[in-house]
C-alpha cells in the first residue's frame, strides 16, 4: 500500500507534465548540441521516466513504458537538480 493518496499522485503527474512542457519550450531556445540544449534534453528524459514511475504507482501495475536500469540511473541526477 502506498503512503501517498491518489490525489497526491495526480497532482504530481500534473506538475511533471508542466515541467516537461516548460523544459521543451526552454530547449527550443538553445542551439542543438549546446550544453544548455543537452541539459534540457536530459531533464526531459528524466521527467518522462519519473512520469512513467508515478503513473505505475497510481495504477498499481507496470505501465507500457519500458525503461532500463541505465535509463533510471541516468534520470537520477537531472531529477535531483530539479527538486
Helices and strands as residue ranges (DSSP letters): H 6-27, H 35-59, H 69-82
